[in-house]
Amino acid sequence: MTNSDTGNPRPLLGRDDALAALGEAARWWGCDVPEDPGAGELAELLEGLVGRLRADQLDERARSAAEAIAKVAEALGAVSRLGGLLPAVSLWHLRAAMERQQQARGRFARTAVPQPAGNPRSVVPVS
């Protein structure tokens, strides 16, 4: 079975492409991402983001996004622990992380104001 067999339209990404895309996503969320980050570094950054999102108890979107980002960080942690072993499994975790990140980002797509690196994600109030 291949990706095209499942009817899933997601693009085929390699490890490096997926890590670069997840690094860009972390920047979108306001994380200060180092150049050429590894899976472990991204996992740590996103765990910090989860804490900031969960701290906003009044915003259901933030709490919901925090749950999705926590799963992204968990998947990246698994990739980090695997290292170079089982590349197919690592790639599966990276692709799952990409999907979760897109879900979380989608929760903010209409109301979010992208922040420069290092600033926590903020949401424009909805009237």
C-alpha positions as a Markdown table, in Angstrom:
| # | Residue | x | y | z |
|---|---|---|---|---|
| 1 | Met | 0.0 | 0.0 | 0.0 |
| 2 | Thr | 1.3 | 3.5 | -0.9 |
| 3 | Asn | 0.1 | 6.9 | -0.1 |
| 4 | Ser | -1.8 | 7.1 | -3.3 |
| 5 | Asp | -3.7 | 3.8 | -2.4 |
| 6 | Thr | -5.2 | 5.4 | 0.6 |
| 7 | Gly | -6.7 | 8.4 | -1.3 |
| 8 | Asn | -4.7 | 10.7 | 1.0 |
| 9 | Pro | -3.7 | 13.9 | -0.9 |
| 10 | Arg | -0.7 | 14.7 | 1.3 |
| 11 | Pro | 2.6 | 15.3 | -0.4 |
| 12 | Leu | 5.4 | 12.8 | -0.1 |
| 13 | Leu | 8.0 | 14.4 | 2.1 |
| 14 | Gly | 11.5 | 13.2 | 3.0 |
| 15 | Arg | 13.0 | 13.5 | 6.5 |
| 16 | Asp | 14.9 | 16.7 | 5.7 |
| 17 | Asp | 11.9 | 18.3 | 4.0 |
| 18 | Ala | 9.5 | 17.3 | 6.9 |
| 19 | Leu | 11.9 | 18.7 | 9.5 |
| 20 | Ala | 12.3 | 22.0 | 7.5 |
| 21 | Ala | 8.6 | 22.3 | 7.2 |
| 22 | Leu | 8.0 | 21.6 | 10.9 |
| 23 | Gly | 10.7 | 24.2 | 11.7 |
| 24 | Glu | 8.9 | 26.8 | 9.6 |
| 25 | Ala | 5.6 | 25.8 | 11.3 |
| 26 | Ala | 7.2 | 26.3 | 14.7 |
| 27 | Arg | 8.4 | 29.8 | 13.5 |
| 28 | Trp | 4.8 | 30.6 | 12.5 |
| 29 | Trp | 3.7 | 29.7 | 16.1 |
| 30 | Gly | 6.3 | 32.2 | 17.4 |
| 31 | Cys | 9.1 | 29.7 | 18.4 |
| 32 | Asp | 12.7 | 30.8 | 18.1 |
| 33 | Val | 13.9 | 28.0 | 15.9 |
| 34 | Pro | 17.6 | 27.5 | 15.4 |
| 35 | Glu | 19.0 | 27.0 | 11.9 |
| 36 | Asp | 18.7 | 23.4 | 10.7 |
| 37 | Pro | 16.9 | 22.1 | 13.8 |
| 38 | Gly | 16.7 | 18.4 | 14.6 |
| 39 | Ala | 13.7 | 16.5 | 15.8 |
| 40 | Gly | 14.6 | 16.7 | 19.4 |
| 41 | Glu | 15.1 | 20.5 | 19.3 |
| 42 | Leu | 11.8 | 21.0 | 17.6 |
| 43 | Ala | 10.1 | 18.7 | 20.1 |
| 44 | Glu | 11.4 | 20.8 | 23.0 |
| 45 | Leu | 10.3 | 24.1 | 21.4 |
| 46 | Leu | 6.9 | 22.8 | 20.7 |
| 47 | Glu | 6.5 | 21.5 | 24.3 |
| 48 | Gly | 7.1 | 25.1 | 25.4 |
| 49 | Leu | 4.5 | 26.2 | 23.0 |
| 50 | Val | 2.0 | 23.7 | 24.4 |
| 51 | Gly | 2.6 | 25.2 | 27.8 |
| 52 | Arg | 1.9 | 28.7 | 26.6 |
| 53 | Leu | -1.3 | 27.6 | 24.7 |
| 54 | Arg | -2.6 | 25.7 | 27.7 |
| 55 | Ala | -2.0 | 28.7 | 29.9 |
| 56 | Asp | -4.8 | 30.5 | 28.0 |
| 57 | Gln | -7.7 | 28.9 | 29.9 |
| 58 | Leu | -10.3 | 31.2 | 28.3 |
| 59 | Asp | -9.5 | 30.4 | 24.7 |
| 60 | Glu | -11.0 | 27.0 | 23.5 |
| 61 | Arg | -9.0 | 27.3 | 20.3 |
| 62 | Ala | -5.7 | 27.6 | 22.2 |
| 63 | Arg | -6.5 | 24.6 | 24.3 |
| 64 | Ser | -7.6 | 22.6 | 21.3 |
| 65 | Ala | -4.5 | 23.6 | 19.4 |
| 66 | Ala | -2.3 | 22.7 | 22.4 |
| 67 | Glu | -3.6 | 19.1 | 22.3 |
| 68 | Ala | -2.7 | 18.8 | 18.6 |
| 69 | Ile | 0.7 | 20.5 | 19.1 |
| 70 | Ala | 1.4 | 18.1 | 22.1 |
| 71 | Lys | 1.0 | 15.2 | 19.6 |
| 72 | Val | 3.3 | 16.9 | 17.2 |
| 73 | Ala | 6.0 | 17.2 | 20.0 |
| 74 | Glu | 5.4 | 13.6 | 20.9 |
| 75 | Ala | 5.9 | 12.4 | 17.3 |
| 76 | Leu | 9.1 | 14.5 | 17.0 |
| 77 | Gly | 10.3 | 13.0 | 20.3 |
| 78 | Ala | 9.8 | 9.6 | 18.9 |
| 79 | Val | 11.8 | 10.5 | 15.7 |
| 80 | Ser | 14.5 | 11.9 | 17.9 |
| 81 | Arg | 14.7 | 8.7 | 20.0 |
| 82 | Leu | 14.8 | 6.6 | 16.8 |
| 83 | Gly | 17.7 | 8.5 | 15.4 |
| 84 | Gly | 18.8 | 6.8 | 12.2 |
| 85 | Leu | 17.1 | 3.5 | 13.0 |
| 86 | Leu | 13.9 | 2.5 | 11.3 |
| 87 | Pro | 13.8 | 5.4 | 8.7 |
| 88 | Ala | 10.3 | 4.3 | 7.5 |
| 89 | Val | 8.9 | 4.6 | 11.0 |
| 90 | Ser | 10.6 | 7.9 | 11.6 |
| 91 | Leu | 9.1 | 9.2 | 8.3 |
| 92 | Trp | 5.7 | 8.0 | 9.4 |
| 93 | His | 6.0 | 10.0 | 12.7 |
| 94 | Leu | 7.2 | 13.1 | 10.8 |
| 95 | Arg | 4.2 | 12.9 | 8.4 |
| 96 | Ala | 1.9 | 12.4 | 11.3 |
| 97 | Ala | 3.4 | 15.5 | 13.0 |
| 98 | Met | 2.9 | 17.5 | 9.8 |
| 99 | Glu | -0.8 | 16.6 | 9.7 |
| 100 | Arg | -1.3 | 17.4 | 13.4 |
| 101 | Gln | 0.5 | 20.7 | 13.0 |
| 102 | Gln | -1.7 | 21.6 | 10.1 |
| 103 | Gln | -4.8 | 20.8 | 12.1 |
| 104 | Ala | -3.7 | 23.0 | 15.0 |
| 105 | Arg | -2.7 | 25.8 | 12.7 |
| 106 | Gly | -6.1 | 25.5 | 11.0 |
| 107 | Arg | -7.8 | 26.3 | 14.3 |
| 108 | Phe | -6.1 | 29.8 | 14.2 |
| 109 | Ala | -6.0 | 30.4 | 10.4 |
| 110 | Arg | -8.8 | 32.9 | 10.3 |
| 111 | Thr | -8.0 | 34.9 | 13.5 |
| 112 | Ala | -4.3 | 34.5 | 14.1 |
| 113 | Val | -1.7 | 37.2 | 13.6 |
| 114 | Pro | 1.7 | 35.5 | 12.8 |
| 115 | Gln | 4.3 | 36.6 | 15.3 |
| 116 | Pro | 8.1 | 37.1 | 14.8 |
| 117 | Ala | 10.3 | 34.3 | 16.2 |
| 118 | Gly | 10.5 | 34.3 | 19.9 |
| 119 | Asn | 7.1 | 35.8 | 20.6 |
| 120 | Pro | 4.3 | 33.6 | 21.8 |
| 121 | Arg | 1.3 | 33.1 | 19.4 |
| 122 | Ser | -1.4 | 35.7 | 20.0 |
| 123 | Val | -4.9 | 35.7 | 18.6 |
| 124 | Val | -6.8 | 38.7 | 17.4 |
| 125 | Pro | -10.0 | 39.1 | 19.5 |
| 126 | Val | -13.1 | 38.1 | 17.5 |
| 127 | Ser | -16.0 | 40.6 | 17.8 |
